[in-house]
Amino acid sequence: MSITTLSSRELNHDVSSAKKAAKKGPVIITDRGKPSHVLMTYDEFERLTGKHRSLVDALAMPGLSGIEFDPPRVEITPRRVDLS
């Protein structure tokens, strides 16, 4: 993973190269020489924040209606419990 540092001015002049750099690692954006923001991919953001999609969210995404999903059935046999 590489860390790239860009000034706010450099970011404004070439956003596409900043986005490409973010695919390789975080991009630190400086304002008057001091770090002010970090640009990263959304996947990296989700990994860092621990926000994972639920199965329902994933299946509700557009374009996924054609994917077959047939999970195996789980057979659970209850056991008798004496509550007397």
N, CA, C and O atoms as a CHARMM CRD file, in Angstrom:
* protein
*
  336
    1    1 MET  N      0.84800  -1.16900   0.00000 PROA 1      0.00000
    2    1 MET  CA     0.00000   0.00000   0.00000 PROA 1      0.00000
    3    1 MET  C      0.89600   1.23600   0.00000 PROA 1      0.00000
    4    1 MET  O      1.82800   1.34500   0.79700 PROA 1      0.00000
    5    2 SER  N      0.59800   2.15800  -0.90300 PROA 2      0.00000
    6    2 SER  CA     1.37100   3.39400  -0.96000 PROA 2      0.00000
    7    2 SER  C      0.50800   4.55900  -0.48100 PROA 2      0.00000
    8    2 SER  O     -0.70400   4.57700  -0.69600 PROA 2      0.00000
    9    3 ILE  N      1.13800   5.51200   0.15800 PROA 3      0.00000
   10    3 ILE  CA     0.43700   6.70400   0.63300 PROA 3      0.00000
   11    3 ILE  C      0.86000   7.86800  -0.25200 PROA 3      0.00000
   12    3 ILE  O      2.04900   8.11700  -0.44900 PROA 3      0.00000
   13    4 THR  N     -0.12600   8.57100  -0.77800 PROA 4      0.00000
   14    4 THR  CA     0.12200   9.71500  -1.65000 PROA 4      0.00000
   15    4 THR  C     -0.32700  10.97800  -0.92400 PROA 4      0.00000
   16    4 THR  O     -1.34800  10.97500  -0.23700 PROA 4      0.00000
   17    5 THR  N      0.42800  12.04600  -1.07600 PROA 5      0.00000
   18    5 THR  CA     0.04800  13.32900  -0.48600 PROA 5      0.00000
   19    5 THR  C     -0.13800  14.34600  -1.60200 PROA 5      0.00000
   20    5 THR  O      0.73200  14.51300  -2.45700 PROA 5      0.00000
   21    6 LEU  N     -1.28500  15.02300  -1.58500 PROA 6      0.00000
   22    6 LEU  CA    -1.59300  16.05300  -2.57600 PROA 6      0.00000
   23    6 LEU  C     -2.07500  17.30600  -1.85900 PROA 6      0.00000
   24    6 LEU  O     -2.71600  17.22600  -0.81100 PROA 6      0.00000
   25    7 SER  N     -1.76700  18.44700  -2.42400 PROA 7      0.00000
   26    7 SER  CA    -2.33300  19.68600  -1.89700 PROA 7      0.00000
   27    7 SER  C     -3.76300  19.81200  -2.42600 PROA 7      0.00000
   28    7 SER  O     -4.13600  19.14100  -3.38800 PROA 7      0.00000
   29    8 SER  N     -4.54200  20.65900  -1.80400 PROA 8      0.00000
   30    8 SER  CA    -5.91300  20.89400  -2.27800 PROA 8      0.00000
   31    8 SER  C     -5.90500  21.37700  -3.72300 PROA 8      0.00000
   32    8 SER  O     -6.76900  21.00200  -4.51500 PROA 8      0.00000
   33    9 ARG  N     -4.93900  22.20000  -4.05700 PROA 9      0.00000
   34    9 ARG  CA    -4.83300  22.73100  -5.42000 PROA 9      0.00000
   35    9 ARG  C     -4.54600  21.60400  -6.41700 PROA 9      0.00000
   36    9 ARG  O     -5.15900  21.54200  -7.48300 PROA 9      0.00000
   37   10 GLU  N     -3.60200  20.70600  -6.06300 PROA 10     0.00000
   38   10 GLU  CA    -3.28400  19.57500  -6.94700 PROA 10     0.00000
   39   10 GLU  C     -4.50500  18.67900  -7.13800 PROA 10     0.00000
   40   10 GLU  O     -4.76400  18.19600  -8.24000 PROA 10     0.00000
   41   11 LEU  N     -5.24700  18.46300  -6.06600 PROA 11     0.00000
   42   11 LEU  CA    -6.45800  17.64200  -6.15800 PROA 11     0.00000
   43   11 LEU  C     -7.45500  18.27200  -7.11900 PROA 11     0.00000
   44   11 LEU  O     -8.01700  17.58600  -7.97300 PROA 11     0.00000
   45   12 ASN  N     -7.67700  19.57100  -6.98500 PROA 12     0.00000
   46   12 ASN  CA    -8.63900  20.26000  -7.85100 PROA 12     0.00000
   47   12 ASN  C     -8.22900  20.23500  -9.31900 PROA 12     0.00000
   48   12 ASN  O     -9.08900  20.22700 -10.19900 PROA 12     0.00000
   49   13 HSD  N     -6.94000  20.22300  -9.59000 PROA 13     0.00000
   50   13 HSD  CA    -6.46600  20.21700 -10.97700 PROA 13     0.00000
   51   13 HSD  C     -6.52000  18.83300 -11.61100 PROA 13     0.00000
   52   13 HSD  O     -6.65400  18.72200 -12.82900 PROA 13     0.00000
   53   14 ASP  N     -6.41800  17.77500 -10.80800 PROA 14     0.00000
   54   14 ASP  CA    -6.37300  16.42200 -11.38600 PROA 14     0.00000
   55   14 ASP  C     -7.04200  15.40600 -10.46100 PROA 14     0.00000
   56   14 ASP  O     -6.37200  14.60100  -9.81500 PROA 14     0.00000
   57   15 VAL  N     -8.35900  15.45800 -10.40900 PROA 15     0.00000
   58   15 VAL  CA    -9.12500  14.55600  -9.54500 PROA 15     0.00000
   59   15 VAL  C     -8.96900  13.10300  -9.98500 PROA 15     0.00000
   60   15 VAL  O     -8.90000  12.20800  -9.14400 PROA 15     0.00000
   61   16 SER  N     -8.91200  12.86100 -11.29100 PROA 16     0.00000
   62   16 SER  CA    -8.84400  11.47200 -11.77100 PROA 16     0.00000
   63   16 SER  C     -7.56900  10.77000 -11.31600 PROA 16     0.00000
   64   16 SER  O     -7.61100   9.58500 -10.98600 PROA 16     0.00000
   65   17 SER  N     -6.43600  11.47200 -11.29200 PROA 17     0.00000
   66   17 SER  CA    -5.21100  10.81300 -10.82400 PROA 17     0.00000
   67   17 SER  C     -5.26800  10.57600  -9.31600 PROA 17     0.00000
   68   17 SER  O     -4.68800   9.60700  -8.82600 PROA 17     0.00000
   69   18 ALA  N     -5.95300  11.43700  -8.57900 PROA 18     0.00000
   70   18 ALA  CA    -6.12200  11.22000  -7.13900 PROA 18     0.00000
   71   18 ALA  C     -6.97400   9.98100  -6.89900 PROA 18     0.00000
   72   18 ALA  O     -6.69200   9.20300  -5.98800 PROA 18     0.00000
   73   19 LYS  N     -8.01000   9.79200  -7.70600 PROA 19     0.00000
   74   19 LYS  CA    -8.85600   8.59900  -7.57100 PROA 19     0.00000
   75   19 LYS  C     -8.06900   7.33600  -7.90900 PROA 19     0.00000
   76   19 LYS  O     -8.23700   6.30600  -7.25600 PROA 19     0.00000
   77   20 LYS  N     -7.21400   7.41100  -8.92300 PROA 20     0.00000
   78   20 LYS  CA    -6.36900   6.25900  -9.26800 PROA 20     0.00000
   79   20 LYS  C     -5.39900   5.94700  -8.13800 PROA 20     0.00000
   80   20 LYS  O     -5.17700   4.78200  -7.80800 PROA 20     0.00000
   81   21 ALA  N     -4.82500   6.98300  -7.54800 PROA 21     0.00000
   82   21 ALA  CA    -3.89000   6.78500  -6.43700 PROA 21     0.00000
   83   21 ALA  C     -4.59700   6.17100  -5.23400 PROA 21     0.00000
   84   21 ALA  O     -4.00000   5.38200  -4.50000 PROA 21     0.00000
   85   22 ALA  N     -5.86600   6.52700  -5.02600 PROA 22     0.00000
   86   22 ALA  CA    -6.62800   5.99000  -3.89000 PROA 22     0.00000
   87   22 ALA  C     -6.84900   4.48800  -4.02800 PROA 22     0.00000
   88   22 ALA  O     -7.06800   3.80500  -3.02700 PROA 22     0.00000
   89   23 LYS  N     -6.79700   3.96500  -5.24700 PROA 23     0.00000
   90   23 LYS  CA    -6.92500   2.51600  -5.43400 PROA 23     0.00000
   91   23 LYS  C     -5.69600   1.78100  -4.91900 PROA 23     0.00000
   92   23 LYS  O     -5.76400   0.59100  -4.61200 PROA 23     0.00000
   93   24 LYS  N     -4.57000   2.48900  -4.82400 PROA 24     0.00000
   94   24 LYS  CA    -3.32100   1.88200  -4.34700 PROA 24     0.00000
   95   24 LYS  C     -3.08800   2.12200  -2.86300 PROA 24     0.00000
   96   24 LYS  O     -2.27400   1.44000  -2.24000 PROA 24     0.00000
   97   25 GLY  N     -3.80200   3.09200  -2.29400 PROA 25     0.00000
   98   25 GLY  CA    -3.63300   3.41700  -0.88100 PROA 25     0.00000
   99   25 GLY  C     -4.23800   4.77200  -0.57800 PROA 25     0.00000
  100   25 GLY  O     -4.73600   5.44500  -1.48100 PROA 25     0.00000
  101   26 PRO  N     -4.20200   5.18300   0.68500 PROA 26     0.00000
  102   26 PRO  CA    -4.82300   6.45600   1.05400 PROA 26     0.00000
  103   26 PRO  C     -4.12400   7.64900   0.40600 PROA 26     0.00000
  104   26 PRO  O     -2.91100   7.64600   0.19800 PROA 26     0.00000
  105   27 VAL  N     -4.92000   8.66100   0.09500 PROA 27     0.00000
  106   27 VAL  CA    -4.39600   9.90800  -0.45200 PROA 27     0.00000
  107   27 VAL  C     -4.64700  10.99200   0.59800 PROA 27     0.00000
  108   27 VAL  O     -5.79400  11.31000   0.91500 PROA 27     0.00000
  109   28 ILE  N     -3.57400  11.54600   1.12600 PROA 28     0.00000
  110   28 ILE  CA    -3.69000  12.60200   2.12900 PROA 28     0.00000
  111   28 ILE  C     -3.75900  13.93200   1.39200 PROA 28     0.00000
  112   28 ILE  O     -2.89100  14.25000   0.57900 PROA 28     0.00000
  113   29 ILE  N     -4.79100  14.70100   1.68100 PROA 29     0.00000
  114   29 ILE  CA    -4.97900  15.99600   1.04300 PROA 29     0.00000
  115   29 ILE  C     -4.62500  17.07000   2.06900 PROA 29     0.00000
  116   29 ILE  O     -5.14900  17.08700   3.18200 PROA 29     0.00000
  117   30 THR  N     -3.73500  17.95400   1.66900 PROA 30     0.00000
  118   30 THR  CA    -3.28700  18.99500   2.59400 PROA 30     0.00000
  119   30 THR  C     -3.93900  20.33200   2.26400 PROA 30     0.00000
  120   30 THR  O     -4.26800  20.61900   1.11400 PROA 30     0.00000
  121   31 ASP  N     -4.11300  21.12700   3.29000 PROA 31     0.00000
  122   31 ASP  CA    -4.61800  22.48500   3.14300 PROA 31     0.00000
  123   31 ASP  C     -3.60900  23.40000   3.82800 PROA 31     0.00000
  124   31 ASP  O     -3.45700  23.37300   5.04900 PROA 31     0.00000
  125   32 ARG  N     -2.92900  24.19900   3.03300 PROA 32     0.00000
  126   32 ARG  CA    -1.85000  25.07200   3.52800 PROA 32     0.00000
  127   32 ARG  C     -0.75700  24.27700   4.23000 PROA 32     0.00000
  128   32 ARG  O     -0.21900  24.69000   5.25700 PROA 32     0.00000
  129   33 GLY  N     -0.44600  23.11700   3.64100 PROA 33     0.00000
  130   33 GLY  CA     0.65700  22.29700   4.13900 PROA 33     0.00000
  131   33 GLY  C      0.31500  21.35700   5.28100 PROA 33     0.00000
  132   33 GLY  O      1.16300  20.57400   5.71000 PROA 33     0.00000
  133   34 LYS  N     -0.91400  21.42200   5.78100 PROA 34     0.00000
  134   34 LYS  CA    -1.31200  20.55000   6.88900 PROA 34     0.00000
  135   34 LYS  C     -2.33100  19.52700   6.39400 PROA 34     0.00000
  136   34 LYS  O     -3.23700  19.88000   5.63900 PROA 34     0.00000
  137   35 PRO  N     -2.19700  18.25900   6.80600 PROA 35     0.00000
  138   35 PRO  CA    -3.18000  17.24600   6.40100 PROA 35     0.00000
  139   35 PRO  C     -4.58500  17.65100   6.84600 PROA 35     0.00000
  140   35 PRO  O     -4.79600  18.00900   8.00500 PROA 35     0.00000
  141   36 SER  N     -5.54100  17.59100   5.92000 PROA 36     0.00000
  142   36 SER  CA    -6.91200  17.97800   6.25800 PROA 36     0.00000
  143   36 SER  C     -7.94000  16.90700   5.91800 PROA 36     0.00000
  144   36 SER  O     -8.96400  16.80200   6.59300 PROA 36     0.00000
  145   37 HSD  N     -7.68600  16.11500   4.89000 PROA 37     0.00000
  146   37 HSD  CA    -8.63500  15.08700   4.46100 PROA 37     0.00000
  147   37 HSD  C     -7.87800  13.86300   3.96200 PROA 37     0.00000
  148   37 HSD  O     -6.69000  13.92700   3.64600 PROA 37     0.00000
  149   38 VAL  N     -8.59900  12.74600   3.90200 PROA 38     0.00000
  150   38 VAL  CA    -8.03400  11.51600   3.34200 PROA 38     0.00000
  151   38 VAL  C     -9.01500  10.97400   2.31600 PROA 38     0.00000
  152   38 VAL  O    -10.20800  10.84400   2.58900 PROA 38     0.00000
  153   39 LEU  N     -8.50200  10.66100   1.13700 PROA 39     0.00000
  154   39 LEU  CA    -9.30100  10.06000   0.07400 PROA 39     0.00000
  155   39 LEU  C     -8.95500   8.58200   0.01600 PROA 39     0.00000
  156   39 LEU  O     -7.78100   8.21400  -0.02700 PROA 39     0.00000
  157   40 MET  N     -9.98400   7.73200   0.01300 PROA 40     0.00000
  158   40 MET  CA    -9.77900   6.28300  -0.08600 PROA 40     0.00000
  159   40 MET  C    -10.94300   5.68300  -0.85400 PROA 40     0.00000
  160   40 MET  O    -11.96300   6.33900  -1.06800 PROA 40     0.00000
  161   41 THR  N    -10.78400   4.43300  -1.26600 PROA 41     0.00000
  162   41 THR  CA   -11.87200   3.76500  -1.96600 PROA 41     0.00000
  163   41 THR  C    -12.99500   3.46000  -0.98100 PROA 41     0.00000
  164   41 THR  O    -12.77900   3.38000   0.22800 PROA 41     0.00000
  165   42 TYR  N    -14.18800   3.29500  -1.52100 PROA 42     0.00000
  166   42 TYR  CA   -15.33500   2.98300  -0.66700 PROA 42     0.00000
  167   42 TYR  C    -15.15900   1.61800  -0.00900 PROA 42     0.00000
  168   42 TYR  O    -15.54400   1.43300   1.14600 PROA 42     0.00000
  169   43 ASP  N    -14.58100   0.66300  -0.73500 PROA 43     0.00000
  170   43 ASP  CA   -14.33500  -0.66200  -0.14900 PROA 43     0.00000
  171   43 ASP  C    -13.42000  -0.55800   1.06700 PROA 43     0.00000
  172   43 ASP  O    -13.65200  -1.21700   2.08000 PROA 43     0.00000
  173   44 GLU  N    -12.38600   0.26200   0.96700 PROA 44     0.00000
  174   44 GLU  CA   -11.46900   0.45200   2.09200 PROA 44     0.00000
  175   44 GLU  C    -12.18100   1.13700   3.25700 PROA 44     0.00000
  176   44 GLU  O    -11.95900   0.78900   4.41600 PROA 44     0.00000
  177   45 PHE  N    -13.03300   2.10500   2.94700 PROA 45     0.00000
  178   45 PHE  CA   -13.81300   2.78100   3.98300 PROA 45     0.00000
  179   45 PHE  C    -14.70000   1.78300   4.72800 PROA 45     0.00000
  180   45 PHE  O    -14.74900   1.78700   5.95800 PROA 45     0.00000
  181   46 GLU  N    -15.39900   0.92800   3.97800 PROA 46     0.00000
  182   46 GLU  CA   -16.24800  -0.08700   4.61400 PROA 46     0.00000
  183   46 GLU  C    -15.42400  -1.04300   5.46200 PROA 46     0.00000
  184   46 GLU  O    -15.85000  -1.43000   6.55000 PROA 46     0.00000
  185   47 ARG  N    -14.25200  -1.42900   4.97800 PROA 47     0.00000
  186   47 ARG  CA   -13.40400  -2.33700   5.74200 PROA 47     0.00000
  187   47 ARG  C    -12.97900  -1.68800   7.05900 PROA 47     0.00000
  188   47 ARG  O    -12.98100  -2.33600   8.10500 PROA 47     0.00000
  189   48 LEU  N    -12.62000  -0.42200   7.00100 PROA 48     0.00000
  190   48 LEU  CA   -12.16200   0.27500   8.20600 PROA 48     0.00000
  191   48 LEU  C    -13.28300   0.55300   9.20000 PROA 48     0.00000
  192   48 LEU  O    -13.06200   0.52600  10.41000 PROA 48     0.00000
  193   49 THR  N    -14.47600   0.82000   8.69500 PROA 49     0.00000
  194   49 THR  CA   -15.58800   1.14200   9.58900 PROA 49     0.00000
  195   49 THR  C    -16.35000  -0.09300  10.02900 PROA 49     0.00000
  196   49 THR  O    -17.21300  -0.00800  10.90300 PROA 49     0.00000
  197   50 GLY  N    -16.04400  -1.24100   9.43600 PROA 50     0.00000
  198   50 GLY  CA   -16.71800  -2.47500   9.83300 PROA 50     0.00000
  199   50 GLY  C    -18.14900  -2.55900   9.35400 PROA 50     0.00000
  200   50 GLY  O    -18.92600  -3.36400   9.86700 PROA 50     0.00000
  201   51 LYS  N    -18.51000  -1.74700   8.38500 PROA 51     0.00000
  202   51 LYS  CA   -19.88000  -1.77400   7.88100 PROA 51     0.00000
  203   51 LYS  C    -19.96100  -2.76700   6.73500 PROA 51     0.00000
  204   51 LYS  O    -19.46100  -2.52500   5.63600 PROA 51     0.00000
  205   52 HSD  N    -20.58800  -3.86400   7.01300 PROA 52     0.00000
  206   52 HSD  CA   -20.75000  -4.89700   6.00100 PROA 52     0.00000
  207   52 HSD  C    -22.22000  -4.98300   5.63200 PROA 52     0.00000
  208   52 HSD  O    -23.10400  -4.81100   6.47100 PROA 52     0.00000
  209   53 ARG  N    -22.45200  -5.24500   4.40000 PROA 53     0.00000
  210   53 ARG  CA   -23.83700  -5.39100   3.95700 PROA 53     0.00000
  211   53 ARG  C    -24.43400  -6.67700   4.48600 PROA 53     0.00000
  212   53 ARG  O    -23.75400  -7.69300   4.62800 PROA 53     0.00000
  213   54 SER  N    -25.71300  -6.60800   4.77300 PROA 54     0.00000
  214   54 SER  CA   -26.41700  -7.82300   5.14700 PROA 54     0.00000
  215   54 SER  C    -26.77400  -8.57300   3.86500 PROA 54     0.00000
  216   54 SER  O    -26.66900  -8.02600   2.76700 PROA 54     0.00000
  217   55 LEU  N    -27.18300  -9.79000   4.01100 PROA 55     0.00000
  218   55 LEU  CA   -27.58700 -10.58700   2.85700 PROA 55     0.00000
  219   55 LEU  C    -28.75600  -9.91500   2.14300 PROA 55     0.00000
  220   55 LEU  O    -28.81000  -9.89600   0.91300 PROA 55     0.00000
  221   56 VAL  N    -29.68000  -9.36900   2.90800 PROA 56     0.00000
  222   56 VAL  CA   -30.84200  -8.69600   2.31700 PROA 56     0.00000
  223   56 VAL  C    -30.38300  -7.48600   1.50000 PROA 56     0.00000
  224   56 VAL  O    -30.86900  -7.27200   0.38900 PROA 56     0.00000
  225   57 ASP  N    -29.45100  -6.69200   2.04000 PROA 57     0.00000
  226   57 ASP  CA   -28.93500  -5.53500   1.30000 PROA 57     0.00000
  227   57 ASP  C    -28.24900  -5.97200   0.01100 PROA 57     0.00000
  228   57 ASP  O    -28.44900  -5.36900  -1.04400 PROA 57     0.00000
  229   58 ALA  N    -27.44800  -7.01200   0.10100 PROA 58     0.00000
  230   58 ALA  CA   -26.72200  -7.49600  -1.07400 PROA 58     0.00000
  231   58 ALA  C    -27.67700  -8.00200  -2.14600 PROA 58     0.00000
  232   58 ALA  O    -27.48200  -7.72700  -3.33000 PROA 58     0.00000
  233   59 LEU  N    -28.70400  -8.73500  -1.74200 PROA 59     0.00000
  234   59 LEU  CA   -29.65000  -9.27800  -2.71900 PROA 59     0.00000
  235   59 LEU  C    -30.55300  -8.20100  -3.31000 PROA 59     0.00000
  236   59 LEU  O    -31.10900  -8.38600  -4.39300 PROA 59     0.00000
  237   60 ALA  N    -30.70500  -7.08400  -2.61400 PROA 60     0.00000
  238   60 ALA  CA   -31.55600  -6.00100  -3.10300 PROA 60     0.00000
  239   60 ALA  C    -30.83100  -5.09100  -4.09200 PROA 60     0.00000
  240   60 ALA  O    -31.44500  -4.18700  -4.65900 PROA 60     0.00000
  241   61 MET  N    -29.54400  -5.31500  -4.30500 PROA 61     0.00000
  242   61 MET  CA   -28.78400  -4.47000  -5.22200 PROA 61     0.00000
  243   61 MET  C    -29.29600  -4.63400  -6.64800 PROA 61     0.00000
  244   61 MET  O    -29.65000  -5.74000  -7.05600 PROA 61     0.00000
  245   62 PRO  N    -29.33600  -3.54100  -7.41000 PROA 62     0.00000
  246   62 PRO  CA   -29.79600  -3.63100  -8.79700 PROA 62     0.00000
  247   62 PRO  C    -28.90300  -4.55700  -9.62100 PROA 62     0.00000
  248   62 PRO  O    -27.68700  -4.60000  -9.43400 PROA 62     0.00000
  249   63 GLY  N    -29.52200  -5.28800 -10.52500 PROA 63     0.00000
  250   63 GLY  CA   -28.77400  -6.15800 -11.42300 PROA 63     0.00000
  251   63 GLY  C    -28.50000  -7.54600 -10.88400 PROA 63     0.00000
  252   63 GLY  O    -27.86700  -8.35400 -11.56300 PROA 63     0.00000
  253   64 LEU  N    -28.95600  -7.84000  -9.69300 PROA 64     0.00000
  254   64 LEU  CA   -28.67900  -9.14700  -9.10700 PROA 64     0.00000
  255   64 LEU  C    -29.87600 -10.08900  -9.15900 PROA 64     0.00000
  256   64 LEU  O    -29.81100 -11.20400  -8.64100 PROA 64     0.00000
  257   65 SER  N    -30.96000  -9.65200  -9.77500 PROA 65     0.00000
  258   65 SER  CA   -32.16000 -10.48500  -9.78600 PROA 65     0.00000
  259   65 SER  C    -31.96400 -11.78400 -10.56400 PROA 65     0.00000
  260   65 SER  O    -32.70400 -12.74400 -10.34600 PROA 65     0.00000
  261   66 GLY  N    -30.98900 -11.83300 -11.46100 PROA 66     0.00000
  262   66 GLY  CA   -30.76000 -13.03900 -12.24700 PROA 66     0.00000
  263   66 GLY  C    -29.90300 -14.08500 -11.55500 PROA 66     0.00000
  264   66 GLY  O    -29.74800 -15.19000 -12.07500 PROA 66     0.00000
  265   67 ILE  N    -29.35000 -13.77000 -10.40900 PROA 67     0.00000
  266   67 ILE  CA   -28.48400 -14.71000  -9.69800 PROA 67     0.00000
  267   67 ILE  C    -29.33700 -15.64600  -8.85900 PROA 67     0.00000
  268   67 ILE  O    -30.18300 -15.21500  -8.07500 PROA 67     0.00000
  269   68 GLU  N    -29.09400 -16.92900  -9.04200 PROA 68     0.00000
  270   68 GLU  CA   -29.84800 -17.90800  -8.25800 PROA 68     0.00000
  271   68 GLU  C    -29.24800 -18.02700  -6.86900 PROA 68     0.00000
  272   68 GLU  O    -28.02900 -18.05200  -6.69800 PROA 68     0.00000
  273   69 PHE  N    -30.12400 -18.10000  -5.88600 PROA 69     0.00000
  274   69 PHE  CA   -29.68100 -18.26400  -4.50500 PROA 69     0.00000
  275   69 PHE  C    -30.55200 -19.33700  -3.88300 PROA 69     0.00000
  276   69 PHE  O    -31.72700 -19.10700  -3.59800 PROA 69     0.00000
  277   70 ASP  N    -29.98100 -20.49400  -3.67500 PROA 70     0.00000
  278   70 ASP  CA   -30.71800 -21.61900  -3.11100 PROA 70     0.00000
  279   70 ASP  C    -29.89400 -22.20400  -1.96500 PROA 70     0.00000
  280   70 ASP  O    -29.17400 -23.18500  -2.15100 PROA 70     0.00000
  281   71 PRO  N    -30.00300 -21.59600  -0.77300 PROA 71     0.00000
  282   71 PRO  CA   -29.19600 -22.08600   0.34800 PROA 71     0.00000
  283   71 PRO  C    -29.64200 -23.47900   0.77400 PROA 71     0.00000
  284   71 PRO  O    -30.80900 -23.83200   0.60400 PROA 71     0.00000
  285   72 PRO  N    -28.73300 -24.27000   1.32300 PROA 72     0.00000
  286   72 PRO  CA   -29.11500 -25.60900   1.77900 PROA 72     0.00000
  287   72 PRO  C    -30.05300 -25.51800   2.98500 PROA 72     0.00000
  288   72 PRO  O    -29.93200 -24.62400   3.82200 PROA 72     0.00000
  289   73 ARG  N    -30.96800 -26.44600   3.04600 PROA 73     0.00000
  290   73 ARG  CA   -31.89500 -26.47800   4.18300 PROA 73     0.00000
  291   73 ARG  C    -31.18600 -27.05700   5.39100 PROA 73     0.00000
  292   73 ARG  O    -30.40600 -28.00300   5.28700 PROA 73     0.00000
  293   74 VAL  N    -31.47300 -26.47400   6.52200 PROA 74     0.00000
  294   74 VAL  CA   -30.89600 -26.95200   7.77100 PROA 74     0.00000
  295   74 VAL  C    -31.98600 -27.69500   8.52600 PROA 74     0.00000
  296   74 VAL  O    -33.06900 -27.16200   8.76800 PROA 74     0.00000
  297   75 GLU  N    -31.68800 -28.91500   8.88800 PROA 75     0.00000
  298   75 GLU  CA   -32.65900 -29.71900   9.63500 PROA 75     0.00000
  299   75 GLU  C    -32.27200 -29.69200  11.10300 PROA 75     0.00000
  300   75 GLU  O    -31.17900 -30.12100  11.47300 PROA 75     0.00000
  301   76 ILE  N    -33.16100 -29.19300  11.93000 PROA 76     0.00000
  302   76 ILE  CA   -32.91600 -29.13100  13.36400 PROA 76     0.00000
  303   76 ILE  C    -33.92700 -30.02300  14.06200 PROA 76     0.00000
  304   76 ILE  O    -35.13800 -29.88100  13.88900 PROA 76     0.00000
  305   77 THR  N    -33.40700 -30.93500  14.84600 PROA 77     0.00000
  306   77 THR  CA   -34.28000 -31.82600  15.60700 PROA 77     0.00000
  307   77 THR  C    -34.29100 -31.35600  17.06200 PROA 77     0.00000
  308   77 THR  O    -33.25800 -31.37100  17.73100 PROA 77     0.00000
  309   78 PRO  N    -35.46600 -30.93900  17.55000 PROA 78     0.00000
  310   78 PRO  CA   -35.51600 -30.48400  18.93900 PROA 78     0.00000
  311   78 PRO  C    -35.34100 -31.65300  19.90200 PROA 78     0.00000
  312   78 PRO  O    -35.73500 -32.78000  19.60200 PROA 78     0.00000
  313   79 ARG  N    -34.75900 -31.38000  21.03900 PROA 79     0.00000
  314   79 ARG  CA   -34.62400 -32.43800  22.04400 PROA 79     0.00000
  315   79 ARG  C    -35.63400 -32.18600  23.14800 PROA 79     0.00000
  316   79 ARG  O    -36.05100 -31.05400  23.39400 PROA 79     0.00000
  317   80 ARG  N    -36.00300 -33.24000  23.78700 PROA 80     0.00000
  318   80 ARG  CA   -36.97300 -33.13400  24.87900 PROA 80     0.00000
  319   80 ARG  C    -36.27800 -32.58000  26.12000 PROA 80     0.00000
  320   80 ARG  O    -35.14100 -32.92700  26.43700 PROA 80     0.00000
  321   81 VAL  N    -37.00500 -31.71200  26.80100 PROA 81     0.00000
  322   81 VAL  CA   -36.48600 -31.11700  28.02400 PROA 81     0.00000
  323   81 VAL  C    -37.49500 -31.36400  29.13300 PROA 81     0.00000
  324   81 VAL  O    -38.69000 -31.12600  28.96300 PROA 81     0.00000
  325   82 ASP  N    -37.01100 -31.83800  30.25800 PROA 82     0.00000
  326   82 ASP  CA   -37.88800 -32.09300  31.40800 PROA 82     0.00000
  327   82 ASP  C    -37.93600 -30.83400  32.26200 PROA 82     0.00000
  328   82 ASP  O    -36.94800 -30.47700  32.90200 PROA 82     0.00000
  329   83 LEU  N    -39.07500 -30.16800  32.27300 PROA 83     0.00000
  330   83 LEU  CA   -39.23500 -28.94000  33.03500 PROA 83     0.00000
  331   83 LEU  C    -40.02100 -29.15200  34.33500 PROA 83     0.00000
  332   83 LEU  O    -40.50500 -28.19200  34.93400 PROA 83     0.00000
  333   84 SER  N    -40.14400 -30.40400  34.76400 PROA 84     0.00000
  334   84 SER  CA   -40.92200 -30.65800  35.98600 PROA 84     0.00000
  335   84 SER  C    -40.12600 -30.43200  37.24300 PROA 84     0.00000
  336   84 SER  O    -40.64800 -30.60700  38.34400 PROA 84     0.00000
